[in-house]
């Protein structure tokens, strides 16, 4: 019951990548430690830990992702959850989905709107067809229609108003399992057509949804080819993907927007875990095909367009929906017996102790460091958690006008921990410019410009860096910066003006929103122009 209670708390207030509030993050750590004895029993987890440690771009963050996500999945196979009959699990998950629907409607959810609701079609198909004792209850009348039909229609209406058309189509497709009618395909055609009439124009959908996805898939595939066996590291897509994205066209709403996931289940895990990830995702689809084949088309539609497992709370949900299929009835399939094979009995106790020690040395510093980060004490956060690039980035930016040398050192450390994130390089360029390290500053800002897109701030920094080396380039970048963001001219006229009133002040766009823990928006201060000019 304690695990379920923590699960519900995490589920409601979890952020897109992890836990943005320190006490929620602490809950995920406690949740993981509760599951240690179960997680440590599986060969698969130890294998993933090993390749994560050896091959991940940022092994500390990747190991934390893996530990917490493993706990989420194992909970789905726990005795507590499996001992509940299908009807109880159905009710719990139904209440969760309704709560998520309400949160999404009022835009209260900290997760990407509609992201967790992608699992609605799979959930309905599996649970409405899995238990014969549940189906008669769903045939009872409610407001003049059968209860099951009412549930389906309610979620269909709710999903109609989301901008996730694949999920909407999957929901319509799941109707056929319950209603047993081919007319559902005609209904799907009509409803999708209406969505383009009332919700979003077709041309806008192609430009903002289809085309960016193709570019993301292409970039992620190039990243997979770079590290095809074991990938870039579990949970590191957001840190390692920027250099593979294509900048010929805008991805999403802003060219400088971080891409959080691969928008395709297979491509996402191929990027993060290489061929190992592809095998694991294929195993998931095979499991569904064997145990709940009626849910496979829904899952395939969703998985083709979204990497809907990129959040910890979505791992939780997948565990609660999919994992029990392994045991209902207990799998006699050799494929899954090999994947979920447990360590021999005599190794389980040493493995549990070792896993507990590993979890403590990773999760405790992370949780405590997060607490101090939320309190604004970056010095203590860094002393406790020395492997998190965000802490060094934040401290480096905040001290860029008061302690230039240490600011540059912090930003160099942030780049060392997350070398592929362009806006960290851009912040480093600003510090290097202030310290008159112009050669290094040029390299940093060129990297930021190459992989970030049309960011006015980087063009402005570049114009200052190149003003004595390449006046033509400096002038062109200055003009481009002001064209992109005219408010920078106000900032240049008074460099002491607080940057948050100018940079990003209109759009409210945050450059660090894609990090493991977010919450605080980052506005980069501009080095004092008159000081730089005097130094020249």
Backbone torsions as a table, in degrees:
resi	resn	phi	psi	omega
1	UNK	NA	-36.5	178.6
2	UNK	-61.4	-43.7	179.6
3	UNK	-62.7	-41.1	179.9
4	UNK	-65.1	-40.7	178.7
5	UNK	-62.5	-44.7	177.8
6	UNK	-64.1	-40.5	179.0
7	UNK	-56.2	-46.2	-177.9
8	UNK	-65.0	-38.3	177.9
9	UNK	-65.2	-46.6	178.9
10	UNK	-62.0	-40.6	-174.6
11	UNK	-62.5	-39.6	-176.2
12	UNK	-74.9	-38.6	-172.0
13	UNK	-114.9	17.4	177.3
14	UNK	-71.3	146.1	179.8
15	UNK	-93.7	172.9	-174.9
16	UNK	-57.2	-38.6	-177.1
17	UNK	-103.1	-38.3	177.6
18	UNK	-162.3	-132.5	-174.9
19	UNK	-109.8	112.8	-174.0
20	UNK	-83.0	-16.6	-179.7
21	UNK	-109.4	138.0	-170.2
22	UNK	-59.4	-39.6	-176.2
23	UNK	-73.5	-26.8	174.0
24	UNK	-69.8	-40.8	176.1
25	UNK	-61.5	-41.2	177.8
26	UNK	-61.3	-38.2	178.0
27	UNK	-62.4	-41.5	179.4
28	UNK	-63.6	-35.6	178.1
29	UNK	-66.7	-43.7	177.4
30	UNK	-62.3	-44.6	178.8
31	UNK	-56.2	-43.1	-179.7
32	UNK	-66.5	-43.8	-178.8
33	UNK	-63.9	-31.9	176.8
34	UNK	-63.8	-33.0	-175.6
35	UNK	-90.7	2.2	-172.1
36	UNK	-54.8	-46.0	-175.3
37	UNK	-62.3	-32.6	-179.6
38	UNK	-80.4	-44.3	-177.2
39	UNK	-60.6	-40.4	-172.8
40	UNK	-69.4	-8.9	-174.8
41	UNK	-81.9	-14.0	-170.5
42	UNK	-99.7	132.9	175.0
43	UNK	-56.8	-41.3	-174.6
44	UNK	-57.6	-42.5	-177.8
45	UNK	-65.0	-42.3	179.4
46	UNK	-65.3	-37.0	177.5
47	UNK	-64.5	-44.5	179.0
48	UNK	-65.3	-38.2	176.8
49	UNK	-61.1	-42.2	-177.8
50	UNK	-64.7	-49.2	-178.3
51	UNK	-70.1	-29.8	176.6
52	UNK	-65.4	-45.7	179.9
53	UNK	-62.9	-39.2	-173.7
54	UNK	-82.5	-32.0	-167.9
55	UNK	-121.8	-10.0	-177.0
56	UNK	-69.9	146.5	178.8
57	UNK	-63.8	-38.8	175.2
58	UNK	-132.0	89.2	-170.5
59	UNK	-63.5	-32.8	-179.4
60	UNK	-62.4	-49.5	179.0
61	UNK	-66.6	-40.2	-179.2
62	UNK	-63.3	-41.3	178.9
63	UNK	-63.5	-38.4	178.1
64	UNK	-64.8	-44.7	175.5
65	UNK	-55.6	-46.9	-175.5
66	UNK	-65.7	-41.9	-179.9
67	UNK	-61.3	-49.2	-177.0
68	UNK	-68.5	-42.0	-179.8
69	UNK	-65.8	-37.6	177.1
70	UNK	-62.6	-40.0	177.7
71	UNK	-61.9	-39.3	178.9
72	UNK	-62.2	-44.9	-178.4
73	UNK	-68.7	-42.2	-178.6
74	UNK	-63.7	-33.4	178.6
75	UNK	-60.6	-34.5	177.9
76	UNK	-64.1	-22.8	179.2
77	UNK	-105.8	12.8	-177.5
78	UNK	-73.8	156.2	179.8
79	UNK	-61.3	-39.1	179.8
80	UNK	-57.5	-48.9	-175.9
81	UNK	-71.4	-39.0	-178.0
82	UNK	-72.1	-27.1	-180.0
83	UNK	-73.6	-18.5	174.4
84	UNK	-72.4	136.9	178.1
85	UNK	-72.5	168.1	-173.4
86	UNK	-58.0	-37.6	-177.7
87	UNK	-63.6	-40.1	179.6
88	UNK	-67.6	-43.2	177.1
89	UNK	-62.1	-39.9	178.8
90	UNK	-60.1	-44.8	-178.3
91	UNK	-65.6	-44.0	-179.7
92	UNK	-59.9	-48.7	-178.1
93	UNK	-69.1	-34.7	178.2
94	UNK	-63.3	-43.6	177.6
95	UNK	-62.2	-41.0	178.5
96	UNK	-61.2	-45.5	-179.6
97	UNK	-64.4	-38.6	178.0
98	UNK	-64.7	-42.6	177.5
99	UNK	-61.3	-42.1	178.4
100	UNK	-64.8	-36.8	178.3
101	UNK	-62.2	-43.8	179.8
102	UNK	-65.2	-43.7	178.8
103	UNK	-61.2	-43.4	179.5
104	UNK	-64.3	-39.0	-178.9
105	UNK	-61.6	-40.9	-179.7
106	UNK	-92.0	7.3	179.2
107	UNK	54.7	40.9	-179.1
108	UNK	-95.6	-22.2	-175.6
109	UNK	-66.2	138.0	175.9
110	UNK	-83.1	-12.1	174.2
111	UNK	-81.8	164.2	174.7
112	UNK	-57.2	132.6	-174.9
113	UNK	-55.5	127.0	176.5
114	UNK	82.4	-3.9	-173.7
115	UNK	-66.0	-44.4	-179.4
116	UNK	-74.9	-25.2	-179.0
117	UNK	-73.3	-7.1	174.7
118	UNK	-60.8	-23.1	-177.7
119	UNK	-83.3	-5.8	-178.4
120	UNK	-55.0	-51.2	-178.7
121	UNK	-59.2	-43.6	-179.8
122	UNK	-64.3	-43.9	179.4
123	UNK	-58.3	-48.1	-176.8
124	UNK	-64.6	-44.0	-178.0
125	UNK	-63.5	-46.8	-176.9
126	UNK	-64.8	-48.2	-172.2
127	UNK	-81.8	-25.6	178.8
128	UNK	-81.5	-16.4	-178.8
129	UNK	-112.0	-4.8	-171.6
130	UNK	-87.4	-34.2	-171.4
131	UNK	-118.8	114.6	-179.0
132	UNK	-62.9	-28.3	-179.1
133	UNK	-75.3	-19.4	-179.6
134	UNK	-82.5	-35.1	-174.9
135	UNK	-59.7	-46.3	178.9
136	UNK	-57.5	-36.6	179.1
137	UNK	-64.3	-35.2	-179.4
138	UNK	-74.7	-11.0	177.8
139	UNK	-88.1	-6.5	177.3
140	UNK	-67.7	153.1	-176.8
141	UNK	-79.0	139.1	175.4
142	UNK	-144.5	117.2	-176.0
143	UNK	54.5	37.0	175.3
144	UNK	88.3	-7.3	178.6
145	UNK	-128.6	164.6	178.2
146	UNK	-62.7	145.0	-177.1
147	UNK	-58.1	-44.0	179.4
148	UNK	-60.5	-42.9	178.3
149	UNK	-63.9	-39.8	179.2
150	UNK	-61.9	-43.3	179.0
151	UNK	-62.3	-46.2	179.2
152	UNK	-60.0	-48.7	-177.2
153	UNK	-64.6	-37.0	179.9
154	UNK	-61.9	-46.5	179.3
155	UNK	-70.1	-32.1	178.4
156	UNK	-64.0	-44.4	178.5
157	UNK	-63.0	-42.5	-179.6
158	UNK	-64.1	-44.7	-179.6
159	UNK	-70.2	-25.1	178.4
160	UNK	-60.6	-32.3	-176.2
161	UNK	-91.4	4.1	173.2
162	UNK	-94.2	157.6	178.1
163	UNK	-93.2	36.3	177.7
164	UNK	-118.2	84.8	-171.8
165	UNK	-70.0	-29.3	177.9
166	UNK	-64.2	-42.8	177.7
167	UNK	-63.5	-40.1	177.7
168	UNK	-60.8	-44.6	178.5
169	UNK	-64.0	-40.7	178.4
170	UNK	-62.1	-38.0	178.1
171	UNK	-64.2	-43.2	178.1
172	UNK	-63.5	-43.0	179.6
173	UNK	-61.4	-36.0	180.0
174	UNK	-66.8	-19.5	176.8
175	UNK	-58.3	-36.5	-173.8
176	UNK	-61.4	-33.1	-179.8
177	UNK	-66.3	-38.8	-177.0
178	UNK	-85.6	-43.3	-175.5
179	UNK	-88.5	-18.0	178.0
180	UNK	53.9	53.2	-179.6
181	UNK	-142.1	134.6	176.8
182	UNK	-75.1	-12.9	178.2
183	UNK	-62.8	-15.2	-178.6
184	UNK	-61.4	-30.2	-179.6
185	UNK	-69.9	-35.0	175.3
186	UNK	-66.5	-41.7	177.6
187	UNK	-61.1	-41.4	179.7
188	UNK	-61.5	-44.6	-179.7
189	UNK	-61.0	-42.9	-179.3
190	UNK	-66.4	-45.2	-176.4
191	UNK	-67.5	-40.3	177.3
192	UNK	-64.2	-40.5	176.0
193	UNK	-60.6	-42.6	178.6
194	UNK	-65.3	-33.9	-179.8
195	UNK	-63.4	-33.1	178.0
196	UNK	-77.0	-21.3	178.0
197	UNK	-81.3	-44.8	-172.4
198	UNK	-100.3	-25.3	-174.1
199	UNK	-104.6	-50.3	-170.7
200	UNK	-154.9	130.9	179.1
201	UNK	-67.1	146.5	-176.9
202	UNK	-59.1	-42.8	-177.7
203	UNK	-64.4	-37.4	177.6
204	UNK	-66.9	-38.6	179.2
205	UNK	-63.3	-41.3	179.0
206	UNK	-66.1	-44.0	-176.2
207	UNK	-70.8	-38.1	-173.3
208	UNK	-100.2	-11.9	-177.4
209	UNK	-123.6	-51.6	-175.9
210	UNK	-72.8	-54.4	-176.9
211	UNK	-60.9	-46.4	177.3
212	UNK	-60.2	-37.0	179.3
213	UNK	-62.8	-40.8	179.5
214	UNK	-62.0	-41.6	178.8
215	UNK	-66.2	-39.7	178.2
216	UNK	-64.2	-45.1	179.4
217	UNK	-61.0	-42.6	-179.8
218	UNK	-63.1	-45.2	179.4
219	UNK	-64.3	-43.6	-179.7
220	UNK	-65.7	-34.4	178.1
221	UNK	-65.6	-39.8	175.9
222	UNK	-62.7	-37.4	176.7
223	UNK	-65.4	-37.8	176.6
224	UNK	-63.3	-42.9	179.7
225	UNK	-63.9	-27.5	178.8
226	UNK	-68.2	-38.3	179.8
227	UNK	-135.7	76.0	-168.9
228	UNK	-76.9	-24.2	-174.4
229	UNK	-80.9	-56.3	-173.9
230	UNK	-118.9	0.6	173.9
231	UNK	74.2	-170.3	-175.9
232	UNK	-90.2	-9.9	-179.5
233	UNK	121.7	138.2	-178.5
234	UNK	-62.4	127.9	178.3
235	UNK	81.2	5.3	-174.9
236	UNK	-101.4	11.1	-177.9
237	UNK	-54.4	-46.8	-175.6
238	UNK	-66.7	-26.7	-179.5
239	UNK	-85.3	-33.8	-173.1
240	UNK	-102.0	-16.4	-174.5
241	UNK	-73.3	-30.3	-171.2
242	UNK	-50.4	-36.5	-177.0
243	UNK	-75.7	-8.9	179.4
244	UNK	-102.3	-7.8	-178.3
245	UNK	-75.0	153.7	-178.7
246	UNK	-100.9	134.1	-173.4
247	UNK	-105.8	8.1	178.8
248	UNK	-63.7	-30.5	179.5
249	UNK	-132.1	160.0	-179.5
250	UNK	-74.0	131.6	174.5
251	UNK	-94.0	109.9	-178.4
252	UNK	78.0	-143.3	-173.5
253	UNK	-82.9	-31.6	-175.5
254	UNK	-134.0	143.0	178.8
255	UNK	-66.3	-28.5	-179.6
256	UNK	-94.2	14.5	-179.6
257	UNK	-76.0	135.7	175.8
258	UNK	-73.5	143.3	176.0
259	UNK	-100.5	116.5	-172.0
260	UNK	-80.4	-28.1	-175.4
261	UNK	-153.7	170.9	-172.2
262	UNK	-79.7	-3.2	-179.2
263	UNK	54.8	28.4	174.8
264	UNK	-168.1	124.3	-173.2
265	UNK	-58.3	-45.4	-177.1
266	UNK	-69.2	-45.2	-177.9
267	UNK	-66.1	-40.1	-179.4
268	UNK	-58.8	-49.0	-176.8
269	UNK	-79.7	-21.5	170.5
270	UNK	-65.6	-39.3	178.5
271	UNK	-66.8	-45.2	-173.8
272	UNK	-81.3	-38.0	-174.7
273	UNK	-125.0	10.1	176.5
274	UNK	61.3	-144.2	-179.5
275	UNK	-63.7	-30.0	176.5
276	UNK	-60.9	-44.8	178.5
277	UNK	-63.1	-40.2	178.3
278	UNK	-61.8	-40.3	179.3
279	UNK	-64.3	-41.9	-177.9
280	UNK	-67.1	-42.0	178.9
281	UNK	-67.9	-39.1	176.4
282	UNK	-62.1	-37.9	177.1
283	UNK	-62.0	-39.1	177.6
284	UNK	-60.9	-46.5	-179.4
285	UNK	-65.9	-37.8	178.5
286	UNK	-64.8	-40.0	177.9
287	UNK	-59.5	-46.1	178.9
288	UNK	-64.4	-41.0	-178.6
289	UNK	-62.7	-35.9	-178.1
290	UNK	-78.2	-44.6	-171.0
291	UNK	-95.4	-28.5	-179.4
292	UNK	-146.4	66.7	-174.4
293	UNK	-58.5	-26.7	-179.7
294	UNK	-66.6	-19.3	-179.8
295	UNK	-91.2	-10.5	-174.5
296	UNK	-61.4	-45.0	179.5
297	UNK	-59.1	-38.2	178.9
298	UNK	-64.7	-47.7	-179.0
299	UNK	-64.7	-38.1	-179.4
300	UNK	-64.8	-42.3	178.5
301	UNK	-61.3	-46.1	-178.5
302	UNK	-67.1	-46.6	-178.0
303	UNK	-64.1	-26.6	-178.8
304	UNK	-73.1	-24.6	-173.5
305	UNK	-113.7	-15.2	-177.5
306	UNK	-144.6	144.9	171.2
307	UNK	-90.0	77.3	-167.0
308	UNK	-80.0	17.0	176.1
309	UNK	-118.3	19.2	-172.5
310	UNK	-77.0	-14.3	-178.9
311	UNK	-102.8	151.4	178.0
312	UNK	-61.6	-41.6	-178.5
313	UNK	-68.7	-23.4	175.3
314	UNK	-77.9	-30.3	171.0
315	UNK	-62.4	-40.9	176.7
316	UNK	-57.5	-47.8	-176.5
317	UNK	-65.3	-41.0	177.7
318	UNK	-60.9	-41.6	179.1
319	UNK	-60.6	-41.3	-177.3
320	UNK	-72.9	-26.7	-178.5
321	UNK	-92.9	-48.6	-169.5
322	UNK	-91.2	-44.2	-171.7
323	UNK	-57.9	-38.1	179.1
324	UNK	-59.2	-17.9	178.2
325	UNK	-62.0	-26.5	178.6
326	UNK	-62.6	-23.9	-170.1
327	UNK	-119.1	7.5	-176.8
328	UNK	-123.7	88.3	-12.4
329	UNK	-73.2	174.4	-177.9
330	UNK	-57.7	132.8	-174.5
331	UNK	-65.1	132.9	171.4
332	UNK	-109.9	16.8	-178.4
333	UNK	-84.2	126.6	-176.7
334	UNK	-62.6	-29.6	-179.7
335	UNK	-60.4	-46.9	-178.4
336	UNK	-80.3	-27.9	174.7
337	UNK	-61.4	-35.5	-179.8
338	UNK	-76.0	-38.6	-179.2
339	UNK	-68.7	-44.0	-176.1
340	UNK	-100.2	26.9	-179.7
341	UNK	-66.4	138.3	-178.4
342	UNK	-96.2	157.1	175.3
343	UNK	-63.5	152.8	175.1
344	UNK	-61.1	155.2	-172.1
345	UNK	-55.2	-40.8	-175.0
346	UNK	-71.1	-14.5	178.6
347	UNK	-96.4	-11.3	-171.3
348	UNK	-68.1	-39.5	-179.4
349	UNK	-67.9	-48.6	176.1
350	UNK	-60.5	-38.2	179.5
351	UNK	-64.6	-40.2	179.7
352	UNK	-63.5	-44.3	179.6
353	UNK	-64.0	-44.4	179.7
354	UNK	-63.7	-41.8	-178.7
355	UNK	-67.9	-38.3	177.7
356	UNK	-62.6	-44.6	178.8
357	UNK	-61.3	-46.0	179.0
358	UNK	-60.8	-44.4	-179.6
359	UNK	-62.6	-41.5	-178.8
360	UNK	-65.3	-43.0	-176.4
361	UNK	-73.7	-16.1	176.6
362	UNK	-96.6	-47.4	-170.8
363	UNK	-79.3	-38.7	-177.0
364	UNK	-65.2	-51.4	176.4
365	UNK	-59.4	-36.3	179.9
366	UNK	-63.6	-46.6	-178.2
367	UNK	-67.6	-43.0	-179.8
368	UNK	-67.9	-42.0	176.8
369	UNK	-60.6	-39.3	177.7
370	UNK	-62.9	-39.5	178.5
371	UNK	-58.9	-49.4	-179.5
372	UNK	-67.3	-32.3	176.0
373	UNK	-61.9	-45.8	178.8
374	UNK	-65.1	-28.5	178.2
375	UNK	-81.8	-4.6	179.3
376	UNK	84.9	7.2	179.6
377	UNK	-95.7	83.3	-175.8
378	UNK	-69.8	-29.3	178.7
379	UNK	-61.4	-47.4	179.4
380	UNK	-68.5	-38.3	179.0
381	UNK	-59.0	-43.0	-178.9
382	UNK	-71.4	-38.0	178.9
383	UNK	-62.5	-33.4	-176.8
384	UNK	-88.0	-41.8	-179.7
385	UNK	-120.9	96.2	-172.1
386	UNK	-88.5	4.1	-174.4
387	UNK	-117.4	13.7	-178.5
388	UNK	-102.6	113.9	-176.5
389	UNK	-62.4	-28.5	-177.5
390	UNK	-62.6	-39.7	-178.8
391	UNK	-63.6	-44.2	178.7
392	UNK	-66.9	-38.2	177.7
393	UNK	-61.2	-48.3	-177.0
394	UNK	-65.0	-44.7	-179.5
395	UNK	-67.2	-38.7	178.6
396	UNK	-63.4	-39.9	179.4
397	UNK	-70.3	-40.2	-175.6
398	UNK	-73.2	-18.3	-179.2
399	UNK	-108.2	11.7	-173.8
400	UNK	-65.4	-23.2	-179.5
401	UNK	-104.9	-3.8	-177.1
402	UNK	-119.5	-26.7	-177.6
403	UNK	-145.8	76.8	-168.8
404	UNK	-61.3	-43.0	-176.4
405	UNK	-64.7	-47.6	178.9
406	UNK	-68.5	-31.9	176.4
407	UNK	-59.8	-46.7	179.7
408	UNK	-64.0	-39.0	179.2
409	UNK	-63.7	-41.7	177.8
410	UNK	-62.2	-43.6	-178.0
411	UNK	-70.3	-32.9	173.3
412	UNK	-62.8	-39.5	178.1
413	UNK	-66.5	-39.8	177.6
414	UNK	-61.4	-41.7	177.8
415	UNK	-65.3	-38.7	178.3
416	UNK	-60.5	-39.4	-177.9
417	UNK	-80.9	-27.3	-180.0
418	UNK	-139.9	72.9	-171.2
419	UNK	-69.1	-17.8	-174.5
420	UNK	-96.8	3.0	-178.0
421	UNK	-90.7	111.1	-171.7
422	UNK	-62.2	-38.9	-174.3
423	UNK	-73.6	-16.5	170.3
424	UNK	-70.9	-40.4	176.5
425	UNK	-63.3	-38.1	179.0
426	UNK	-64.7	-41.6	177.1
427	UNK	-63.9	-39.7	177.1
428	UNK	-62.3	-38.9	178.5
429	UNK	-59.8	-39.3	178.9
430	UNK	-63.9	-42.0	178.9
431	UNK	-68.2	-42.0	179.3
432	UNK	-65.0	-35.4	175.2
433	UNK	-62.6	-44.8	-179.7
434	UNK	-62.8	-32.8	179.1
435	UNK	-89.5	5.6	178.9
436	UNK	62.2	28.2	172.0
437	UNK	-90.9	74.3	-166.5
438	UNK	-71.5	-37.0	179.7
439	UNK	-62.4	-47.7	178.9
440	UNK	-66.0	-37.3	179.5
441	UNK	-63.1	-40.0	178.8
442	UNK	-62.5	-43.3	179.4
443	UNK	-62.4	-41.5	-178.0
444	UNK	-67.9	-46.8	-176.7
445	UNK	-71.0	-33.1	176.9
446	UNK	-63.3	-39.2	176.3
447	UNK	-62.8	-45.5	-179.4
448	UNK	-61.1	-44.6	-179.4
449	UNK	-66.6	-38.0	-177.2
450	UNK	-65.5	-38.8	-171.7
451	UNK	-110.7	-4.5	-178.9
452	UNK	-98.8	-29.9	-178.3
453	UNK	99.1	-152.7	-174.7
454	UNK	-81.5	74.1	176.6
455	UNK	-102.1	115.6	-174.6
456	UNK	-59.7	-36.9	-176.3
457	UNK	-63.0	-42.8	-179.3
458	UNK	-66.9	-36.9	177.1
459	UNK	-64.7	-36.9	179.4
460	UNK	-67.7	-45.7	176.6
461	UNK	-58.9	-43.3	180.0
462	UNK	-61.1	-40.5	180.0
463	UNK	-63.3	-35.4	178.0
464	UNK	-71.6	-37.5	-179.4
465	UNK	-67.7	-39.8	-173.7
466	UNK	-92.0	2.3	-171.1
467	UNK	-61.8	-28.7	179.1
468	UNK	-101.2	-15.6	-178.1
469	UNK	-97.7	-36.9	-176.4
470	UNK	-148.2	84.4	-173.1
471	UNK	-62.8	-33.6	179.8
472	UNK	-65.1	-46.1	178.4
473	UNK	-66.2	-40.0	179.2
474	UNK	-60.6	-44.2	-179.6
475	UNK	-66.1	-42.8	179.7
476	UNK	-62.0	-42.0	-179.7
477	UNK	-70.8	-33.6	177.2
478	UNK	-64.8	-45.5	179.2
479	UNK	-63.1	-41.7	-179.4
480	UNK	-65.8	-38.9	179.3
481	UNK	-60.0	-46.6	-178.7
482	UNK	-70.4	-29.4	177.0
483	UNK	-67.7	-40.4	179.3
484	UNK	-70.5	-44.1	-177.6
485	UNK	-138.5	92.1	-178.4
486	UNK	-60.3	-20.3	-178.1
487	UNK	-66.8	-18.6	179.3
488	UNK	-64.8	-24.8	179.0
489	UNK	-65.0	-36.7	175.6
490	UNK	-62.9	-41.1	-179.5
491	UNK	-64.8	-40.7	-179.5
492	UNK	-66.8	-30.9	179.5
493	UNK	-72.0	-22.6	179.0
494	UNK	-144.1	83.2	-175.3
495	UNK	-60.9	-19.1	179.4
496	UNK	-79.9	-5.7	179.3
497	UNK	-63.0	133.1	179.3
498	UNK	-55.8	130.4	-172.8
499	UNK	-64.9	-28.7	-177.9
500	UNK	-66.9	-15.8	177.5
501	UNK	-83.4	-9.9	-176.5
502	UNK	-124.6	-57.0	-175.2
503	UNK	-75.4	117.6	179.9
504	UNK	70.2	4.9	-175.5
505	UNK	-66.0	-30.0	-179.2
506	UNK	-83.4	-46.0	-175.5
507	UNK	-83.6	-25.1	-177.4
508	UNK	70.6	14.4	-178.9
509	UNK	-70.5	134.9	-178.8
510	UNK	-108.7	130.4	-177.2
511	UNK	-79.0	-12.1	-177.4
512	UNK	-112.0	15.7	-174.3
513	UNK	-64.2	-21.2	-175.7
514	UNK	-90.3	-0.3	-178.7
515	UNK	-73.7	166.8	-178.9
516	UNK	-52.7	-45.8	173.7
517	UNK	-124.3	128.1	-177.3
518	UNK	-114.0	-149.7	176.8
519	UNK	115.6	-43.9	-178.7
520	UNK	-105.4	123.9	179.1
521	UNK	-73.7	147.0	-175.7
522	UNK	-112.8	117.2	175.4
523	UNK	-113.2	123.1	-174.3
524	UNK	-85.6	123.6	178.9
525	UNK	-72.5	145.9	176.8
526	UNK	-90.8	132.4	177.2
527	UNK	-57.7	146.0	-177.7
528	UNK	-59.1	120.3	-174.7
529	UNK	-64.5	-42.8	-176.9
530	UNK	-66.8	-33.2	177.4
531	UNK	-65.9	-43.5	179.4
532	UNK	-63.3	-42.2	-179.1
533	UNK	-65.5	-38.1	178.7
534	UNK	-64.9	-39.0	180.0
535	UNK	-65.4	-34.3	176.4
536	UNK	-68.0	NA	NA
